[in-house]
């Protein structure tokens, strides 16, 4: 019963942060601010969704001692780790590519990367 | 105990549709690539939730492979946008 409440809280936190990330993707003015909102919030939300699944599998394994729930926990941990590592690297590559393709930040007054590359 | 995995997956699918709006109207190619990256991340979360809802662990294996392959595709799209390919 208490694990049910914890799983529900983790799930609600994950969905809330995913919704905030998508809201930032829709509302922010240029690609860098959209990336700032989306990547961090969506990674955090998806990792929390996976954490809810991990706690749920742990409670089921505690109740039934069925080894398939150990498989569920380990595979979900691997998926969350893959998500957490690859999202940061891919957003970094996208930001660098956007700057190289000539997109300027909206309402920015300094551009240190452009000055250093010149 | 109520089943709350399928409503959570439904909410995430609605968020994927909202991200696809940015994929449709995005002014630059980098915006569209970012929207695709967001859709991929949310798809991994939906696959994990569906794997628990339908009691199929193979869905979570599919989620792992999807995360790694979407990472590779995003890196190649980034190299193409940056003009290095």
N, CA and C atoms of all chains as a GROMACS GRO file, in nm:
protein
  609
    1UNK      N    1   0.083  -0.121   0.000
    1UNK     CA    2   0.000   0.000   0.000
    1UNK      C    3   0.086   0.125   0.000
    2UNK      N    4   0.188   0.126   0.087
    2UNK     CA    5   0.276   0.244   0.092
    2UNK      C    6   0.362   0.250  -0.034
    3UNK      N    7   0.402   0.132  -0.088
    3UNK     CA    8   0.479   0.134  -0.214
    3UNK      C    9   0.392   0.181  -0.330
    4UNK      N   10   0.262   0.152  -0.323
    4UNK     CA   11   0.170   0.202  -0.426
    4UNK      C   12   0.170   0.354  -0.428
    5UNK      N   13   0.166   0.415  -0.310
    5UNK     CA   14   0.168   0.561  -0.301
    5UNK      C   15   0.300   0.617  -0.354
    6UNK      N   16   0.413   0.551  -0.319
    6UNK     CA   17   0.543   0.601  -0.365
    6UNK      C   18   0.554   0.591  -0.517
    7UNK      N   19   0.506   0.480  -0.573
    7UNK     CA   20   0.509   0.462  -0.718
    7UNK      C   21   0.426   0.569  -0.787
    8UNK      N   22   0.308   0.598  -0.730
    8UNK     CA   23   0.220   0.699  -0.790
    8UNK      C   24   0.283   0.838  -0.783
    9UNK      N   25   0.350   0.868  -0.670
    9UNK     CA   26   0.416   0.999  -0.658
    9UNK      C   27   0.529   1.012  -0.760
   10UNK      N   28   0.611   0.907  -0.777
   10UNK     CA   29   0.720   0.912  -0.876
   10UNK      C   30   0.664   0.928  -1.017
   11UNK      N   31   0.554   0.859  -1.045
   11UNK     CA   32   0.494   0.867  -1.178
   11UNK      C   33   0.441   1.008  -1.206
   12UNK      N   34   0.378   1.069  -1.104
   12UNK     CA   35   0.322   1.203  -1.123
   12UNK      C   36   0.435   1.305  -1.141
   13UNK      N   37   0.545   1.289  -1.064
   13UNK     CA   38   0.660   1.380  -1.082
   13UNK      C   39   0.717   1.366  -1.224
   14UNK      N   40   0.731   1.243  -1.271
   14UNK     CA   41   0.786   1.221  -1.404
   14UNK      C   42   0.699   1.282  -1.513
   15UNK      N   43   0.568   1.261  -1.504
   15UNK     CA   44   0.478   1.315  -1.607
   15UNK      C   45   0.473   1.467  -1.600
   16UNK      N   46   0.480   1.522  -1.477
   16UNK     CA   47   0.478   1.668  -1.462
   16UNK      C   48   0.601   1.731  -1.527
   17UNK      N   49   0.720   1.670  -1.504
   17UNK     CA   50   0.841   1.729  -1.564
   17UNK      C   51   0.843   1.710  -1.714
   18UNK      N   52   0.790   1.596  -1.764
   18UNK     CA   53   0.778   1.581  -1.910
   18UNK      C   54   0.687   1.687  -1.968
   19UNK      N   55   0.576   1.716  -1.900
   19UNK     CA   56   0.483   1.818  -1.950
   19UNK      C   57   0.549   1.956  -1.949
   20UNK      N   58   0.629   1.986  -1.846
   20UNK     CA   59   0.697   2.116  -1.843
   20UNK      C   60   0.799   2.127  -1.955
   21UNK      N   61   0.870   2.016  -1.985
   21UNK     CA   62   0.965   2.019  -2.095
   21UNK      C   63   0.898   2.043  -2.229
   22UNK      N   64   0.785   1.976  -2.253
   22UNK     CA   65   0.715   1.995  -2.380
   22UNK      C   66   0.655   2.136  -2.387
   23UNK      N   67   0.610   2.190  -2.272
   23UNK     CA   68   0.560   2.327  -2.269
   23UNK      C   69   0.670   2.427  -2.305
   24UNK      N   70   0.792   2.404  -2.253
   24UNK     CA   71   0.904   2.489  -2.290
   24UNK      C   72   0.939   2.476  -2.436
   25UNK      N   73   0.928   2.354  -2.490
   25UNK     CA   74   0.953   2.334  -2.634
   25UNK      C   75   0.855   2.414  -2.718
   26UNK      N   76   0.732   2.426  -2.671
   26UNK     CA   77   0.633   2.498  -2.751
   26UNK      C   78   0.641   2.649  -2.732
   27UNK      N   79   0.686   2.699  -2.617
   27UNK     CA   80   0.667   2.839  -2.583
   27UNK      C   81   0.792   2.924  -2.596
   28UNK      N   82   0.913   2.866  -2.590
   28UNK     CA   83   1.033   2.947  -2.581
   28UNK      C   84   1.074   3.004  -2.716
   29UNK      N   85   1.150   3.116  -2.718
   29UNK     CA   86   1.166   3.192  -2.843
   29UNK      C   87   1.266   3.136  -2.943
   30UNK      N   88   1.378   3.076  -2.902
   30UNK     CA   89   1.472   3.028  -3.003
   30UNK      C   90   1.522   2.889  -2.966
   31UNK      N   91   1.609   2.834  -3.051
   31UNK     CA   92   1.641   2.692  -3.040
   31UNK      C   93   1.723   2.661  -2.914
   32UNK      N   94   1.805   2.757  -2.869
   32UNK     CA   95   1.890   2.728  -2.752
   32UNK      C   96   1.808   2.724  -2.624
   33UNK      N   97   1.713   2.817  -2.610
   33UNK     CA   98   1.628   2.812  -2.490
   33UNK      C   99   1.535   2.692  -2.493
   34UNK      N  100   1.489   2.655  -2.612
   34UNK     CA  101   1.407   2.534  -2.622
   34UNK      C  102   1.487   2.411  -2.580
   35UNK      N  103   1.614   2.407  -2.624
   35UNK     CA  104   1.699   2.294  -2.586
   35UNK      C  105   1.724   2.291  -2.436
   36UNK      N  106   1.745   2.411  -2.378
   36UNK     CA  107   1.766   2.423  -2.234
   36UNK      C  108   1.647   2.370  -2.157
   37UNK      N  109   1.525   2.402  -2.203
   37UNK     CA  110   1.407   2.355  -2.131
   37UNK      C  111   1.386   2.206  -2.153
   38UNK      N  112   1.395   2.165  -2.279
   38UNK     CA  113   1.346   2.033  -2.315
   38UNK      C  114   1.436   1.920  -2.267
   39UNK      N  115   1.568   1.936  -2.289
   39UNK     CA  116   1.655   1.823  -2.264
   39UNK      C  117   1.660   1.787  -2.115
   40UNK      N  118   1.680   1.890  -2.031
   40UNK     CA  119   1.692   1.859  -1.888
   40UNK      C  120   1.561   1.808  -1.830
   41UNK      N  121   1.450   1.876  -1.862
   41UNK     CA  122   1.322   1.837  -1.801
   41UNK      C  123   1.278   1.700  -1.850
   42UNK      N  124   1.300   1.671  -1.980
   42UNK     CA  125   1.253   1.543  -2.032
   42UNK      C  126   1.339   1.428  -1.982
   43UNK      N  127   1.471   1.450  -1.969
   43UNK     CA  128   1.556   1.345  -1.914
   43UNK      C  129   1.518   1.314  -1.769
   44UNK      N  130   1.498   1.420  -1.689
   44UNK     CA  131   1.460   1.401  -1.549
   44UNK      C  132   1.326   1.328  -1.538
   45UNK      N  133   1.230   1.369  -1.620
   45UNK     CA  134   1.098   1.307  -1.613
   45UNK      C  135   1.100   1.162  -1.655
   46UNK      N  136   1.176   1.130  -1.760
   46UNK     CA  137   1.180   0.991  -1.805
   46UNK      C  138   1.253   0.902  -1.705
   47UNK      N  139   1.360   0.957  -1.642
   47UNK     CA  140   1.430   0.878  -1.541
   47UNK      C  141   1.339   0.855  -1.420
   48UNK      N  142   1.256   0.954  -1.384
   48UNK     CA  143   1.165   0.933  -1.273
   48UNK      C  144   1.055   0.835  -1.308
   49UNK      N  145   1.010   0.833  -1.434
   49UNK     CA  146   0.913   0.733  -1.477
   49UNK      C  147   0.972   0.592  -1.465
   50UNK      N  148   1.100   0.579  -1.507
   50UNK     CA  149   1.167   0.450  -1.494
   50UNK      C  150   1.185   0.414  -1.347
   51UNK      N  151   1.207   0.514  -1.260
   51UNK     CA  152   1.223   0.488  -1.117
   51UNK      C  153   1.093   0.434  -1.057
   52UNK      N  154   0.979   0.485  -1.105
   52UNK     CA  155   0.850   0.432  -1.059
   52UNK      C  156   0.837   0.284  -1.095
   53UNK      N  157   0.880   0.250  -1.218
   53UNK     CA  158   0.873   0.109  -1.261
   53UNK      C  159   0.966   0.022  -1.177
   54UNK      N  160   1.086   0.077  -1.143
   54UNK     CA  161   1.182   0.001  -1.063
   54UNK      C  162   1.125  -0.027  -0.924
   55UNK      N  163   1.063   0.075  -0.861
   55UNK     CA  164   1.008   0.055  -0.726
   55UNK      C  165   0.891  -0.044  -0.730
   56UNK      N  166   0.810  -0.034  -0.837
   56UNK     CA  167   0.696  -0.126  -0.853
   56UNK      C  168   0.746  -0.270  -0.867
   57UNK      N  169   0.849  -0.291  -0.951
   57UNK     CA  170   0.905  -0.425  -0.966
   57UNK      C  171   0.967  -0.477  -0.838
   58UNK      N  172   1.031  -0.386  -0.762
   58UNK     CA  173   1.089  -0.427  -0.634
   58UNK      C  174   0.985  -0.471  -0.534
   59UNK      N  175   0.871  -0.400  -0.532
   59UNK     CA  176   0.764  -0.439  -0.439
   59UNK      C  177   0.701  -0.572  -0.481
   60UNK      N  178   0.688  -0.594  -0.613
   60UNK     CA  179   0.633  -0.722  -0.659
   60UNK      C  180   0.728  -0.837  -0.628
   61UNK      N  181   0.861  -0.810  -0.642
   61UNK     CA  182   0.958  -0.916  -0.610
   61UNK      C  183   0.958  -0.946  -0.462
   62UNK      N  184   0.938  -0.843  -0.379
   62UNK     CA  185   0.932  -0.863  -0.234
   62UNK      C  186   0.811  -0.945  -0.197
   63UNK      N  187   0.701  -0.932  -0.274
   63UNK     CA  188   0.580  -1.006  -0.241
   63UNK      C  189   0.580  -1.148  -0.292
   64UNK      N  190   0.636  -1.172  -0.414
   64UNK     CA  191   0.620  -1.302  -0.475
   64UNK      C  192   0.749  -1.381  -0.491
   65UNK      N  193   0.867  -1.315  -0.485
   65UNK     CA  194   0.998  -1.379  -0.506
   65UNK      C  195   1.006  -1.447  -0.643
   66UNK      N  196   0.948  -1.384  -0.744
   66UNK     CA  197   0.952  -1.436  -0.879
   66UNK      C  198   1.072  -1.373  -0.951
   67UNK      N  199   1.164  -1.452  -1.010
   67UNK     CA  200   1.285  -1.390  -1.067
   67UNK      C  201   1.261  -1.307  -1.191
   68UNK      N  202   1.141  -1.310  -1.252
   68UNK     CA  203   1.119  -1.225  -1.370
   68UNK      C  204   1.113  -1.078  -1.331
   69UNK      N  205   1.083  -1.048  -1.205
   69UNK     CA  206   1.081  -0.907  -1.164
   69UNK      C  207   1.222  -0.852  -1.148
   70UNK      N  208   1.319  -0.941  -1.116
   70UNK     CA  209   1.459  -0.898  -1.116
   70UNK      C  210   1.501  -0.859  -1.258
   71UNK      N  211   1.457  -0.938  -1.356
   71UNK     CA  212   1.485  -0.904  -1.497
   71UNK      C  213   1.424  -0.769  -1.533
   72UNK      N  214   1.301  -0.746  -1.487
   72UNK     CA  215   1.234  -0.617  -1.513
   72UNK      C  216   1.314  -0.501  -1.455
   73UNK      N  217   1.360  -0.518  -1.329
   73UNK     CA  218   1.434  -0.409  -1.263
   73UNK      C  219   1.565  -0.380  -1.336
   74UNK      N  220   1.640  -0.486  -1.370
   74UNK     CA  221   1.772  -0.465  -1.431
   74UNK      C  222   1.757  -0.402  -1.569
   75UNK      N  223   1.659  -0.447  -1.647
   75UNK     CA  224   1.643  -0.390  -1.781
   75UNK      C  225   1.596  -0.245  -1.775
   76UNK      N  226   1.512  -0.214  -1.677
   76UNK     CA  227   1.468  -0.074  -1.666
   76UNK      C  228   1.582   0.016  -1.623
   77UNK      N  229   1.671  -0.035  -1.535
   77UNK     CA  230   1.788   0.045  -1.494
   77UNK      C  231   1.878   0.070  -1.615
   78UNK      N  232   1.897  -0.034  -1.700
   78UNK     CA  233   1.981  -0.015  -1.818
   78UNK      C  234   1.920   0.087  -1.913
   79UNK      N  235   1.786   0.083  -1.929
   79UNK     CA  236   1.719   0.179  -2.018
   79UNK      C  237   1.733   0.321  -1.964
   80UNK      N  238   1.718   0.338  -1.832
   80UNK     CA  239   1.729   0.472  -1.773
   80UNK      C  240   1.871   0.526  -1.786
   81UNK      N  241   1.972   0.438  -1.767
   81UNK     CA  242   2.111   0.482  -1.781
   81UNK      C  243   2.141   0.521  -1.925
   82UNK      N  244   2.092   0.441  -2.022
   82UNK     CA  245   2.114   0.474  -2.163
   82UNK      C  246   2.051   0.608  -2.197
   83UNK      N  247   1.931   0.632  -2.143
   83UNK     CA  248   1.862   0.759  -2.168
   83UNK      C  249   1.939   0.876  -2.108
   84UNK      N  250   1.986   0.860  -1.984
   84UNK     CA  251   2.052   0.971  -1.915
   84UNK      C  252   2.184   1.007  -1.980
   85UNK      N  253   2.258   0.905  -2.032
   85UNK     CA  254   2.387   0.938  -2.092
   85UNK      C  255   2.372   0.991  -2.233
   86UNK      N  256   2.284   0.931  -2.313
   86UNK     CA  257   2.279   0.970  -2.454
   86UNK      C  258   2.209   1.103  -2.476
   87UNK      N  259   2.114   1.141  -2.388
   87UNK     CA  260   2.040   1.264  -2.410
   87UNK      C  261   2.130   1.387  -2.399
   88UNK      N  262   2.219   1.386  -2.299
   88UNK     CA  263   2.308   1.500  -2.279
   88UNK      C  264   2.401   1.517  -2.398
   89UNK      N  265   2.460   1.406  -2.445
   89UNK     CA  266   2.555   1.414  -2.556
   89UNK      C  267   2.486   1.460  -2.684
   90UNK      N  268   2.365   1.407  -2.710
   90UNK     CA  269   2.298   1.443  -2.835
   90UNK      C  270   2.253   1.588  -2.833
   91UNK      N  271   2.210   1.641  -2.716
   91UNK     CA  272   2.170   1.782  -2.714
   91UNK      C  273   2.291   1.873  -2.728
   92UNK      N  274   2.407   1.831  -2.673
   92UNK     CA  275   2.529   1.909  -2.691
   92UNK      C  276   2.567   1.917  -2.839
   93UNK      N  277   2.558   1.802  -2.908
   93UNK     CA  278   2.591   1.800  -3.051
   93UNK      C  279   2.494   1.885  -3.131
   94UNK      N  280   2.365   1.883  -3.092
   94UNK     CA  281   2.266   1.964  -3.164
   94UNK      C  282   2.291   2.113  -3.143
   95UNK      N  283   2.329   2.153  -3.021
   95UNK     CA  284   2.354   2.295  -2.996
   95UNK      C  285   2.475   2.342  -3.076
   96UNK      N  286   2.580   2.259  -3.079
   96UNK     CA  287   2.699   2.296  -3.157
   96UNK      C  288   2.666   2.306  -3.306
   97UNK      N  289   2.587   2.212  -3.356
   97UNK     CA  290   2.550   2.215  -3.497
   97UNK      C  291   2.462   2.335  -3.529
   98UNK      N  292   2.372   2.372  -3.436
   98UNK     CA  293   2.287   2.488  -3.460
   98UNK      C  294   2.369   2.616  -3.464
   99UNK      N  295   2.471   2.625  -3.377
   99UNK     CA  296   2.556   2.744  -3.381
   99UNK      C  297   2.641   2.748  -3.506
  100UNK      N  298   2.686   2.630  -3.552
  100UNK     CA  299   2.767   2.628  -3.674
  100UNK      C  300   2.685   2.659  -3.797
  101UNK      N  301   2.554   2.628  -3.794
  101UNK     CA  302   2.472   2.656  -3.912
  101UNK      C  303   2.423   2.800  -3.914
  102UNK      N  304   2.465   2.883  -3.817
  102UNK     CA  305   2.439   3.026  -3.828
  102UNK      C  306   2.317   3.076  -3.756
  103UNK      N  307   2.257   2.998  -3.667
  103UNK     CA  308   2.141   3.045  -3.592
  103UNK      C  309   2.190   3.128  -3.473
  104UNK      N  310   2.143   3.254  -3.463
  104UNK     CA  311   2.184   3.339  -3.352
  104UNK      C  312   2.085   3.326  -3.237
  105UNK      N  313   2.133   3.338  -3.111
  105UNK     CA  314   2.040   3.338  -2.999
  105UNK      C  315   1.954   3.464  -3.002
  106UNK      N  316   1.822   3.449  -2.976
  106UNK     CA  317   1.732   3.563  -2.976
  106UNK      C  318   1.758   3.648  -2.853
  107UNK      N  319   1.763   3.782  -2.871
  107UNK     CA  320   1.777   3.880  -2.764
  107UNK      C  321   1.906   3.864  -2.685
  108UNK      N  322   2.010   3.802  -2.744
  108UNK     CA  323   2.137   3.789  -2.673
  108UNK      C  324   2.228   3.905  -2.713
  109UNK      N  325   2.314   3.951  -2.618
  109UNK     CA  326   2.401   4.064  -2.646
  109UNK      C  327   2.545   4.021  -2.668
  110UNK      N  328   2.588   3.905  -2.614
  110UNK     CA  329   2.723   3.856  -2.640
  110UNK      C  330   2.715   3.718  -2.702
  111UNK      N  331   2.816   3.685  -2.784
  111UNK     CA  332   2.824   3.554  -2.847
  111UNK      C  333   2.969   3.508  -2.839
  112UNK      N  334   3.008   3.455  -2.725
  112UNK     CA  335   3.150   3.422  -2.701
  112UNK      C  336   3.199   3.312  -2.794
  113UNK      N  337   3.113   3.216  -2.826
  113UNK     CA  338   3.157   3.107  -2.914
  113UNK      C  339   3.185   3.158  -3.055
  114UNK      N  340   3.100   3.252  -3.103
  114UNK     CA  341   3.125   3.311  -3.234
  114UNK      C  342   3.252   3.393  -3.237
  115UNK      N  343   3.280   3.467  -3.127
  115UNK     CA  344   3.403   3.545  -3.120
  115UNK      C  345   3.526   3.455  -3.116
  116UNK      N  346   3.516   3.344  -3.045
  116UNK     CA  347   3.632   3.253  -3.034
  116UNK      C  348   3.658   3.181  -3.163
  117UNK      N  349   3.552   3.157  -3.241
  117UNK     CA  350   3.570   3.083  -3.365
  117UNK      C  351   3.618   3.173  -3.477
  118UNK      N  352   3.603   3.305  -3.464
  118UNK     CA  353   3.638   3.397  -3.571
  118UNK      C  354   3.789   3.411  -3.588
  119UNK      N  355  -0.658  -0.229  -0.620
  119UNK     CA  356  -0.558  -0.141  -0.678
  119UNK      C  357  -0.597  -0.104  -0.820
  120UNK      N  358  -0.605   0.023  -0.847
  120UNK     CA  359  -0.640   0.066  -0.982
  120UNK      C  360  -0.517   0.055  -1.071
  121UNK      N  361  -0.540   0.037  -1.200
  121UNK     CA  362  -0.430   0.027  -1.295
  121UNK      C  363  -0.400   0.167  -1.349
  122UNK      N  364  -0.282   0.219  -1.311
  122UNK     CA  365  -0.252   0.357  -1.352
  122UNK      C  366  -0.141   0.364  -1.456
  123UNK      N  367  -0.095   0.251  -1.510
  123UNK     CA  368   0.014   0.257  -1.609
  123UNK      C  369  -0.039   0.302  -1.744
  124UNK      N  370  -0.156   0.251  -1.783
  124UNK     CA  371  -0.208   0.289  -1.915
  124UNK      C  372  -0.252   0.435  -1.922
  125UNK      N  373  -0.318   0.496  -1.820
  125UNK     CA  374  -0.343   0.640  -1.827
  125UNK      C  375  -0.217   0.723  -1.832
  126UNK      N  376  -0.110   0.681  -1.760
  126UNK     CA  377   0.017   0.754  -1.766
  126UNK      C  378   0.075   0.749  -1.907
  127UNK      N  379   0.068   0.630  -1.970
  127UNK     CA  380   0.117   0.617  -2.107
  127UNK      C  381   0.035   0.702  -2.203
  128UNK      N  382  -0.097   0.712  -2.176
  128UNK     CA  383  -0.183   0.794  -2.262
  128UNK      C  384  -0.146   0.943  -2.251
  129UNK      N  385  -0.116   0.988  -2.128
  129UNK     CA  386  -0.076   1.128  -2.110
  129UNK      C  387   0.056   1.155  -2.184
  130UNK      N  388   0.149   1.059  -2.176
  130UNK     CA  389   0.277   1.078  -2.246
  130UNK      C  390   0.258   1.079  -2.398
  131UNK      N  391   0.163   1.001  -2.449
  131UNK     CA  392   0.136   1.003  -2.593
  131UNK      C  393   0.078   1.139  -2.635
  132UNK      N  394  -0.007   1.198  -2.547
  132UNK     CA  395  -0.059   1.332  -2.577
  132UNK      C  396   0.057   1.434  -2.578
  133UNK      N  397   0.154   1.418  -2.487
  133UNK     CA  398   0.271   1.507  -2.487
  133UNK      C  399   0.354   1.488  -2.614
  134UNK      N  400   0.362   1.364  -2.664
  134UNK     CA  401   0.434   1.339  -2.790
  134UNK      C  402   0.366   1.413  -2.905
  135UNK      N  403   0.231   1.415  -2.904
  135UNK     CA  404   0.159   1.488  -3.009
  135UNK      C  405   0.186   1.638  -2.999
  136UNK      N  406   0.196   1.692  -2.876
  136UNK     CA  407   0.226   1.834  -2.859
  136UNK      C  408   0.368   1.866  -2.907
  137UNK      N  409   0.462   1.772  -2.886
  137UNK     CA  410   0.597   1.793  -2.938
  137UNK      C  411   0.599   1.786  -3.090
  138UNK      N  412   0.510   1.706  -3.148
  138UNK     CA  413   0.501   1.698  -3.293
  138UNK      C  414   0.448   1.828  -3.354
  139UNK      N  415   0.377   1.909  -3.274
  139UNK     CA  416   0.337   2.042  -3.323
  139UNK      C  417   0.462   2.125  -3.351
  140UNK      N  418   0.561   2.122  -3.259
  140UNK     CA  419   0.686   2.194  -3.284
  140UNK      C  420   0.760   2.134  -3.403
  141UNK      N  421   0.750   2.002  -3.420
  141UNK     CA  422   0.811   1.939  -3.538
  141UNK      C  423   0.747   1.990  -3.666
  142UNK      N  424   0.617   2.026  -3.661
  142UNK     CA  425   0.547   2.073  -3.779
  142UNK      C  426   0.579   2.220  -3.807
  143UNK      N  427   0.578   2.305  -3.704
  143UNK     CA  428   0.588   2.449  -3.728
  143UNK      C  429   0.728   2.504  -3.707
  144UNK      N  430   0.828   2.417  -3.670
  144UNK     CA  431   0.958   2.468  -3.632
  144UNK      C  432   1.023   2.551  -3.740
  145UNK      N  433   1.071   2.673  -3.710
  145UNK     CA  434   1.121   2.759  -3.817
  145UNK      C  435   1.255   2.712  -3.875
  146UNK      N  436   1.342   2.654  -3.796
  146UNK     CA  437   1.473   2.612  -3.847
  146UNK      C  438   1.486   2.460  -3.842
  147UNK      N  439   1.580   2.402  -3.917
  147UNK     CA  440   1.601   2.256  -3.908
  147UNK      C  441   1.646   2.210  -3.770
  148UNK      N  442   1.718   2.295  -3.695
  148UNK     CA  443   1.762   2.254  -3.562
  148UNK      C  444   1.642   2.237  -3.468
  149UNK      N  445   1.539   2.323  -3.485
  149UNK     CA  446   1.418   2.307  -3.404
  149UNK      C  447   1.350   2.173  -3.431
  150UNK      N  448   1.345   2.136  -3.559
  150UNK     CA  449   1.281   2.009  -3.593
  150UNK      C  450   1.361   1.892  -3.538
  151UNK      N  451   1.495   1.900  -3.547
  151UNK     CA  452   1.578   1.792  -3.492
  151UNK      C  453   1.561   1.782  -3.341
  152UNK      N  454   1.547   1.896  -3.274
  152UNK     CA  455   1.525   1.895  -3.129
  152UNK      C  456   1.390   1.834  -3.094
  153UNK      N  457   1.288   1.863  -3.176
  153UNK     CA  458   1.156   1.804  -3.153
  153UNK      C  459   1.160   1.653  -3.172
  154UNK      N  460   1.237   1.606  -3.272
  154UNK     CA  461   1.252   1.462  -3.294
  154UNK      C  462   1.321   1.397  -3.174
  155UNK      N  463   1.422   1.466  -3.118
  155UNK     CA  464   1.492   1.414  -3.001
  155UNK      C  465   1.398   1.402  -2.881
  156UNK      N  466   1.312   1.504  -2.863
  156UNK     CA  467   1.214   1.500  -2.754
  156UNK      C  468   1.116   1.385  -2.772
  157UNK      N  469   1.069   1.367  -2.896
  157UNK     CA  470   0.976   1.258  -2.923
  157UNK      C  471   1.040   1.123  -2.895
  158UNK      N  472   1.170   1.109  -2.928
  158UNK     CA  473   1.238   0.982  -2.901
  158UNK      C  474   1.249   0.955  -2.752
  159UNK      N  475   1.284   1.058  -2.673
  159UNK     CA  476   1.294   1.039  -2.528
  159UNK      C  477   1.160   0.998  -2.468
  160UNK      N  478   1.052   1.067  -2.510
  160UNK     CA  479   0.921   1.034  -2.455
  160UNK      C  480   0.876   0.895  -2.501
  161UNK      N  481   0.918   0.855  -2.622
  161UNK     CA  482   0.881   0.722  -2.669
  161UNK      C  483   0.945   0.613  -2.585
  162UNK      N  484   1.071   0.635  -2.540
  162UNK     CA  485   1.135   0.538  -2.452
  162UNK      C  486   1.056   0.525  -2.321
  163UNK      N  487   1.010   0.639  -2.265
  163UNK     CA  488   0.932   0.634  -2.141
  163UNK      C  489   0.799   0.560  -2.163
  164UNK      N  490   0.734   0.585  -2.277
  164UNK     CA  491   0.607   0.517  -2.307
  164UNK      C  492   0.628   0.367  -2.321
  165UNK      N  493   0.742   0.326  -2.384
  165UNK     CA  494   0.768   0.183  -2.401
  165UNK      C  495   0.791   0.116  -2.266
  166UNK      N  496   0.860   0.185  -2.174
  166UNK     CA  497   0.880   0.127  -2.040
  166UNK      C  498   0.746   0.110  -1.969
  167UNK      N  499   0.660   0.212  -1.978
  167UNK     CA  500   0.529   0.202  -1.912
  167UNK      C  501   0.442   0.092  -1.974
  168UNK      N  502   0.448   0.079  -2.108
  168UNK     CA  503   0.368  -0.026  -2.172
  168UNK      C  504   0.421  -0.165  -2.138
  169UNK      N  505   0.553  -0.176  -2.121
  169UNK     CA  506   0.609  -0.304  -2.080
  169UNK      C  507   0.559  -0.348  -1.944
  170UNK      N  508   0.538  -0.252  -1.853
  170UNK     CA  509   0.481  -0.289  -1.723
  170UNK      C  510   0.331  -0.314  -1.735
  171UNK      N  511   0.262  -0.235  -1.816
  171UNK     CA  512   0.116  -0.246  -1.823
  171UNK      C  513   0.073  -0.379  -1.884
  172UNK      N  514   0.147  -0.424  -1.988
  172UNK     CA  515   0.110  -0.549  -2.052
  172UNK      C  516   0.191  -0.669  -2.003
  173UNK      N  517   0.279  -0.650  -1.902
  173UNK     CA  518   0.362  -0.757  -1.846
  173UNK      C  519   0.450  -0.823  -1.953
  174UNK      N  520   0.510  -0.739  -2.042
  174UNK     CA  521   0.598  -0.791  -2.146
  174UNK      C  522   0.734  -0.725  -2.128
  175UNK      N  523   0.835  -0.803  -2.085
  175UNK     CA  524   0.966  -0.744  -2.060
  175UNK      C  525   1.038  -0.713  -2.192
  176UNK      N  526   0.992  -0.777  -2.302
  176UNK     CA  527   1.055  -0.752  -2.432
  176UNK      C  528   1.037  -0.606  -2.473
  177UNK      N  529   0.929  -0.539  -2.425
  177UNK     CA  530   0.909  -0.398  -2.458
  177UNK      C  531   1.022  -0.313  -2.401
  178UNK      N  532   1.074  -0.351  -2.284
  178UNK     CA  533   1.180  -0.271  -2.222
  178UNK      C  534   1.312  -0.293  -2.297
  179UNK      N  535   1.333  -0.415  -2.348
  179UNK     CA  536   1.450  -0.437  -2.433
  179UNK      C  537   1.441  -0.352  -2.560
  180UNK      N  538   1.321  -0.345  -2.616
  180UNK     CA  539   1.300  -0.260  -2.733
  180UNK      C  540   1.329  -0.113  -2.698
  181UNK      N  541   1.293  -0.072  -2.575
  181UNK     CA  542   1.319   0.066  -2.533
  181UNK      C  543   1.468   0.095  -2.525
  182UNK      N  544   1.548  -0.003  -2.475
  182UNK     CA  545   1.694   0.015  -2.468
  182UNK      C  546   1.750   0.035  -2.609
  183UNK      N  547   1.713  -0.055  -2.700
  183UNK     CA  548   1.766  -0.047  -2.837
  183UNK      C  549   1.721   0.082  -2.904
  184UNK      N  550   1.597   0.124  -2.878
  184UNK     CA  551   1.545   0.247  -2.938
  184UNK      C  552   1.620   0.369  -2.887
  185UNK      N  553   1.655   0.370  -2.758
  185UNK     CA  554   1.729   0.484  -2.703
  185UNK      C  555   1.866   0.495  -2.770
  186UNK      N  556   1.937   0.381  -2.782
  186UNK     CA  557   2.071   0.387  -2.840
  186UNK      C  558   2.066   0.423  -2.989
  187UNK      N  559   1.970   0.367  -3.065
  187UNK     CA  560   1.964   0.397  -3.208
  187UNK      C  561   1.920   0.541  -3.234
  188UNK      N  562   1.829   0.593  -3.150
  188UNK     CA  563   1.788   0.732  -3.170
  188UNK      C  564   1.902   0.828  -3.136
  189UNK      N  565   1.989   0.788  -3.040
  189UNK     CA  566   2.109   0.866  -3.012
  189UNK      C  567   2.199   0.877  -3.135
  190UNK      N  568   2.222   0.762  -3.201
  190UNK     CA  569   2.307   0.763  -3.321
  190UNK      C  570   2.245   0.848  -3.431
  191UNK      N  571   2.113   0.834  -3.451
  191UNK     CA  572   2.048   0.911  -3.557
  191UNK      C  573   2.052   1.060  -3.527
  192UNK      N  574   2.037   1.100  -3.399
  192UNK     CA  575   2.044   1.241  -3.365
  192UNK      C  576   2.184   1.296  -3.388
  193UNK      N  577   2.288   1.215  -3.358
  193UNK     CA  578   2.424   1.261  -3.384
  193UNK      C  579   2.448   1.283  -3.533
  194UNK      N  580   2.394   1.193  -3.617
  194UNK     CA  581   2.415   1.212  -3.761
  194UNK      C  582   2.337   1.331  -3.814
  195UNK      N  583   2.215   1.353  -3.762
  195UNK     CA  584   2.138   1.471  -3.804
  195UNK      C  585   2.212   1.598  -3.762
  196UNK      N  586   2.274   1.596  -3.642
  196UNK     CA  587   2.348   1.714  -3.595
  196UNK      C  588   2.470   1.740  -3.684
  197UNK      N  589   2.539   1.634  -3.726
  197UNK     CA  590   2.653   1.654  -3.816
  197UNK      C  591   2.608   1.709  -3.951
  198UNK      N  592   2.490   1.666  -3.997
  198UNK     CA  593   2.438   1.717  -4.124
  198UNK      C  594   2.399   1.863  -4.113
  199UNK      N  595   2.335   1.900  -4.000
  199UNK     CA  596   2.294   2.040  -3.983
  199UNK      C  597   2.416   2.130  -3.971
  200UNK      N  598   2.522   2.083  -3.902
  200UNK     CA  599   2.642   2.162  -3.886
  200UNK      C  600   2.727   2.170  -4.012
  201UNK      N  601   2.692   2.097  -4.116
  201UNK     CA  602   2.764   2.104  -4.241
  201UNK      C  603   2.896   2.028  -4.242
  202UNK      N  604   2.907   1.924  -4.162
  202UNK     CA  605   3.032   1.846  -4.157
  202UNK      C  606   3.019   1.713  -4.229
  203UNK      N  607   2.907   1.686  -4.293
  203UNK     CA  608   2.887   1.553  -4.349
  203UNK      C  609   2.891   1.562  -4.502
   0.00000   0.00000   0.00000
